[in-house]
Amino acid sequence: QVQLVESGGGLVQPGGSLRLSCVASGISFSMYAMGWYRQAPGKQRELVATIPRGGSTIYADSVRGRFTISRDYAKNTVYLQMNSLKPEDTAVYYCKADRIGTLNTIWGQGTQVTVSS
């Protein structure tokens, strides 16, 4: 079964940290570029960070220097380390997989991140 399963979301105070994980199953993980997106209430889904196969990572300006995306090919997992969290980071975070050279895209179900005191 092809699926992406996110975990690691939760409630954290401003300035705190969280690490999100996304485990991919049913796909050839190395053939996919992976990314994290987020959607806040009343707003459009937006790119947070992407990590292609062996290429350079890309970050949204709003998270550069605070968030780090990485992937573990042995575990079929992509991570998002989030530091210095701000209330405006509050959103549902989604994992996305794009098959390289195709239009094949897979989304996870999302994990809620809430930054509040």
N, C-alpha and C positions, 0 to 999 in steps of 0.2 A: 504494500500500500504506500502510495506516494504521499508524504506529508512532512510538514515542518511544525515542530512543537516548541514553543517559547516557554521560558520560565525565568524566575528571578525578579519579577516585578514586586512592588509593594509600596508601603508608605515610608518615607524617609524625610528627615528634617532638612531644611536648606543648609547647604554646605556638605551634606553627607554623600555617600557613595552607594552604588548598586552595580551588580554585574548581571547582565541578561545573557541567557544562553538560548540557542536555537539548534535543536537536533534534527538533522535531515534523515529521512528514511525512504527507501524505495527509489532513490536516484543515484546516478554516478556523481558523487559530490564534487569531484575534481573538475567536472565538465560545466559547473555552474559558477557564475558570479553571484556573490551573496551580498545582501544589504539589509540595513535596518531603516525603517520608516516610522513615523509617528503621526498620530492624529489627535489633536486636542478638541474638546467639545466646541462645535460650531465652526470648526476650521477644516480646511482641506488636508488630506494626508500629504506629508512632506518628507523629503529625503533627510535622513540623519547621517548615514555613512554607508559606503560601499567598499567591498574588497573583492577585486577580480582574482582570477587564477594567476598567481605569480606577478601581479601588477601592482601599481601604486594605489593606495587607499585614497578615498575622497570623503571629505567631511563638509557638512553644512557650516557656514560661517558662524552660526549661533552656538555650535558645540565644539569647534576646533580648539584644541588645547585642553579641553576638559574630558572629552570622550575618546576612547580608543577601540577600534574594531580589529578583531583578529579571528583566525580560523584554525582549527585543528583537523587535518585531513584524516588522521587515524581515528578520530572520534566522530567524524561527519558533523562537526559542530562549529557554529560561528558565535562569537561572543561580542558583547558591547560593554566595556568597562566605562561607567559613568561616574565622574568625580565632580566635586564642587557643584552639586546639583542646585538648581534654582526653581522657584515656584513655576516659572514659565516652561520648565521641562515636563510639567505634568501632562500626560497624554497616554493613550494606548499605543504601545510600541509593537510593530509588526516586523517579522522576518520575511524576506523575499529572496527567492532563488530564480535567476535568469539563466536558461540554458544558452551557452555561448554559441553565437551564430544562428540562433533561431528566435522566434517570438514566444517560445514556451516559458511561461512564468508561473511560479507557485508562491502562494502566500500562506503564512501561518495564521493562527486564530487570534493572535495578539495577547499582550500581557500589560496590565495596568501599572503605570508608575505615577505615584502621587507624591509631590514635594510640598510639604506643609509643616508649619510649626504648631 
